[in-house]
């Protein structure tokens, strides 16, 4: 069958199944089966290239699974994240595009800190609740001078994180982010985190998230979902050197509450709210163990 016809038929099937981006998903699955880029796939479709029966059968099987709302990333085994392709699968939270902006804010902060320190300075960064390792991996790849650590409790997530982090030299620790070793106190310059934050009574609409993302990575605890985000802030305060900085991702509706929580803490200052690329309040940052400055209002990045 011609590649273009195969993709069109697959897109129609995925559209009927309610998949949000049927054509894109069909193209990604086809490129995955054929071992080519999407650009090369487009050229094949335009030229009328045919697909072998074996490849067509494998592609059709994957499309059937996608129509059953198996996450696309589980079918390909990969999730794009900034300049990386992360290994993912059952048992680990699939990184989202909005988290890429959290990485950018952290990289900008590291660059600002480095400009005020000797050229030999090597920042220590830790990612709390790393999941697939997305935040830690991106920072290690894009700020290679950093010594990066990652903390994750789930054994299934750790297995995936190890695949993504080991090649980048990130040290992975399997433990609860609320129970980090005493020897880590006041030893990190930057803490990053994308903790679970969905309130207990809210069920995700997307079937891929509701059925396939692990609950430990979704639900933050409590009616407002802020138990784990608050725990991240408390741990960050313990881990950071004086003047150290942390950032954590959250839902847009939680931004005001988390900013107020941080401003009420006299050991935190320079509380900031950061938007994702769609303009939604997506992350909160603050400086730990610094003297509060009276009258300073929150600025928006």
C-alpha positions in Angstrom: 0.0 0.0 0.0 1.3 3.5 -0.7 2.6 5.2 2.4 0.3 8.2 2.0 -2.8 6.1 1.8 -1.7 4.0 4.8 -1.2 7.2 6.8 -4.5 8.7 5.7 -6.4 5.5 6.7 -4.7 5.4 10.1 -5.4 9.1 10.8 -9.1 8.5 10.0 -9.2 5.6 12.4 -7.5 7.6 15.2 -9.8 10.5 14.6 -12.8 8.3 15.0 -11.4 7.0 18.2 -11.1 10.5 19.6 -7.3 10.8 19.5 -6.5 14.5 19.8 -3.9 14.7 17.0 -4.7 11.8 14.7 -2.6 12.8 11.6 0.5 13.7 13.7 0.2 10.5 15.7 -0.2 8.4 12.5 2.9 10.0 11.0 5.0 9.5 14.1 4.0 5.8 14.3 4.7 5.3 10.6 8.1 7.0 10.9 8.8 4.8 13.9 8.0 1.6 12.1 9.9 2.6 9.0 12.9 3.9 10.9 12.9 7.3 9.1 12.3 10.9 10.1 9.0 12.6 9.6 10.6 14.7 6.9 11.7 11.6 5.0 8.3 10.1 5.6 6.7 13.1 4.0 8.9 12.7 1.0 8.0 9.1 0.7 4.3 10.0 0.8 4.7 12.6 -1.9 6.6 10.3 -4.2 4.1 7.5 -3.8 6.5 5.1 -2.1 5.0 1.8 -1.0 5.3 0.2 2.4 6.1 -3.5 2.6 3.4 -5.9 3.9 5.3 -6.6 7.0 5.8 -2.9 7.9 2.1 -2.2 7.0 1.0 -4.9 9.4 3.2 -3.7 12.2 2.0 -0.1 11.6 -1.7 -1.2 11.6 -1.2 -3.1 14.9 0.3 0.1 16.5 -2.5 2.2 15.2 -5.0 -0.2 16.7 -3.3 0.2 20.1 -3.2 4.0 19.8 -6.9 3.9 18.9 -7.4 2.1 22.2 -5.7 5.2 23.8 -2.4 3.6 24.6 -0.1 6.6 24.9 1.9 7.3 21.8 5.1 7.5 23.8 4.5 4.0 25.1 4.2 2.7 21.6 7.4 4.3 20.4 9.2 4.1 23.7 10.4 7.7 23.4 9.2 11.1 24.6 10.8 14.3 23.1 11.8 16.8 25.7 13.7 19.9 24.7 16.8 18.6 22.8 16.4 15.1 24.1 14.5 11.9 23.4 13.7 10.3 26.7 13.0 6.6 27.2 9.6 6.1 28.7 7.0 3.3 29.1 4.5 1.9 31.6 5.1 2.9 35.1 6.5 6.4 34.5 5.0 9.8 34.0 5.3 11.0 30.4 7.0 14.5 30.4 4.8 17.3 29.1 5.8 20.2 26.8 5.0 22.8 29.5 7.7 21.4 31.7 10.3 22.4 29.1 9.8 26.1 30.2 10.5 25.2 33.8 13.9 23.9 32.6 14.5 27.1 30.7 13.8 29.2 33.8 16.2 27.0 35.8 18.9 27.3 33.1 18.5 31.1 33.1 18.9 31.1 36.9 22.0 29.0 36.7 23.5 31.3 34.1 22.7 34.3 36.3 24.3 32.7 39.3 27.4 31.6 37.3 28.0 35.2 36.2 28.4 36.2 39.8 30.9 33.4 40.8 34.3 32.3 39.8 34.8 30.6 36.4 35.6 27.3 38.2 32.2 27.3 40.1 30.3 24.0 39.6 26.7 24.3 40.8 25.0 21.4 42.5 21.4 20.8 41.3 18.9 18.2 42.5 15.6 17.2 40.9 13.1 16.0 43.5 10.6 13.4 42.2 12.4 13.1 38.9 10.1 10.5 37.2 11.6 9.8 33.8 14.4 12.2 34.7 13.2 14.9 32.4 14.3 18.0 34.4 17.6 16.5 35.6 18.5 15.2 32.1 17.8 18.5 30.4 19.7 20.5 32.9 22.7 18.1 32.7 22.7 18.2 28.9 22.3 22.0 28.6 24.4 23.1 31.6 27.2 20.5 31.6 29.2 22.2 34.4 26.5 21.3 36.9 26.7 18.4 39.2 23.2 17.0 38.9 21.3 14.6 41.2 17.8 13.2 40.9 15.5 11.7 43.5 12.7 9.2 42.8 10.7 6.8 45.0 9.0 4.6 42.4 11.0 1.6 41.4 9.3 1.5 38.0 10.1 5.2 37.4 13.7 4.7 38.6 14.2 2.0 35.9 13.3 4.4 33.2 15.2 7.4 34.8 18.4 5.3 34.9 18.2 4.8 31.2 17.9 8.6 30.6 20.2 9.9 33.3 23.2 7.5 33.3 24.5 8.6 29.9 24.5 12.2 31.1 26.3 11.6 34.4 23.4 12.3 36.7 23.4 10.6 40.0 20.1 8.9 40.7 18.8 8.2 44.2 15.8 5.9 44.9 14.2 7.5 48.0 11.3 9.6 49.2 11.9 13.3 48.5 10.7 14.1 52.0 13.4 12.0 53.6 16.6 13.1 52.0 19.9 12.3 54.0 21.0 14.8 56.6 24.3 15.1 54.9 22.6 16.8 52.0 21.5 19.8 54.0 22.7 23.2 52.8 24.7 21.6 50.0 22.7 22.4 46.8 22.6 25.6 44.8 19.4 24.8 42.9 16.4 22.5 43.5 13.9 21.7 40.7 10.8 19.7 40.9 7.7 18.7 39.0 5.8 17.0 41.9 2.4 15.4 41.8 -0.2 18.1 42.3 -3.6 17.0 41.1 -6.2 17.3 43.9 -7.6 13.9 45.1 -11.1 14.6 43.8 -10.1 15.6 40.3 -9.8 12.9 37.7 -7.8 13.8 34.6 -10.0 14.0 31.4 -7.5 12.5 29.1 -7.7 8.7 29.0 -4.0 8.4 28.4 -3.3 10.2 31.6 -6.1 8.8 33.7 -5.4 5.1 32.8 -1.7 5.0 32.0 0.2 7.6 34.1 1.0 6.3 37.5 -1.1 7.7 40.3 1.9 8.3 42.5 3.0 10.9 39.9 -0.4 12.5 39.5 -2.1 13.1 42.9 -0.5 15.6 45.2 -2.5 14.8 48.3 -5.2 16.7 50.1 -8.3 18.4 48.8 -6.1 21.1 47.0 -3.4 18.7 45.8 -0.7 20.8 47.6 0.6 18.3 50.1 3.5 17.2 47.9 4.3 20.7 46.5 4.5 21.9 50.2 6.8 19.0 50.9 9.0 19.9 48.0 9.3 23.4 49.4 10.2 22.2 52.9 12.8 19.8 51.5 14.2 22.5 49.2 14.7 24.8 52.3 16.8 22.1 53.9 18.9 21.3 50.9 19.7 24.7 49.6 22.8 26.7 50.5 22.2 30.3 51.8 20.8 32.2 48.9 20.0 29.0 47.0 17.0 28.9 44.6 14.2 26.5 43.9 11.5 26.1 41.3 8.5 23.7 41.2 5.8 23.1 38.6 2.1 23.2 39.5 -1.3 23.7 38.1 -2.4 27.2 37.0 -5.1 27.4 39.7 -2.5 26.6 42.4 -0.2 29.5 41.6 -1.7 32.1 43.9 -1.9 29.7 46.9 1.7 28.5 46.5 3.0 32.1 46.1 1.2 33.1 49.2 2.6 30.0 51.0 6.1 31.0 50.1 5.7 34.7 50.9 4.4 33.8 54.4 7.6 31.9 55.1 10.2 34.3 56.5 13.1 32.1 55.3 12.1 32.6 51.7 12.3 35.7 49.5 12.1 36.8 45.9 9.0 34.7 45.3 8.2 34.6 41.6 5.5 33.1 39.4 6.5 31.9 35.9 4.3 31.2 32.9 4.5 28.4 30.4 4.4 29.2 26.6 0.6 29.4 26.7 0.7 32.1 29.3 -0.5 30.0 32.2 1.0 30.3 35.6 3.0 27.1 35.7 5.8 27.3 38.2 6.8 29.1 41.4 10.3 29.9 42.5 11.9 31.5 45.5 15.3 32.1 47.2 15.8 30.2 50.4 17.5 31.3 53.6 17.9 34.9 52.5 16.9 38.0 54.3 13.3 39.0 53.4 13.2 42.4 51.6 10.3 44.5 52.9 7.9 45.8 50.2 9.2 43.7 47.3 6.3 42.5 45.2 6.2 39.4 43.2 7.5 39.8 39.7 6.4 37.7 36.8 8.9 36.2 34.4 
